C-alpha cells in the first residue's frame, strides 16, 4: 500500500507547530538576526507583534515580528511597508529564520 505524503512544511524548531509551506518560499537568499533566512509569501499559525520602523540591510522598512502561535518563539518578521521602490516586492511577505524552523514531511 502506498504511503500518503503531504506537502513539505516548515515548523517551529522549538515546538514543531507548522508555520509555512515549502512551496511558499520566494527566496533563500535573505539574512535574519541570527544568520540565513527565507522569504515566504505566506505563514500560518503565527502571531504578529506591533509594527515598527527598522533600518535593515536594504533600507528602512516597517516590520512586525512574527511569533510561533503556540510557544511564542520569535521566528522572524513580516514586511508591512518598504520605503524604497525597489524593495516594495517584500510588502506583505514573511522572513523566517533558518535557525528557528525545521523541515517536516521531507
MOHUHU-V772090 format. One record per helix or strand of 3 or more residues. SS is the DSSP state (H for helix, E for strand). FROM is the first residue (numbers start at 0). LEN is the number of residues. If there is no record, write none. Layout:
ss->SS from->FROM len->LEN
ss->SS from->FROM len->LEN
This chain:
ss->E from->8 len->4
ss->E from->17 len->4
ss->H from->21 len->3
ss->E from->24 len->8
ss->E from->34 len->6
ss->E from->45 len->11
ss->E from->58 len->10
ss->E from->73 len->9
ss->H from->84 len->6
ss->E from->93 len->4
ss->H from->97 len->3
ss->E from->100 len->4
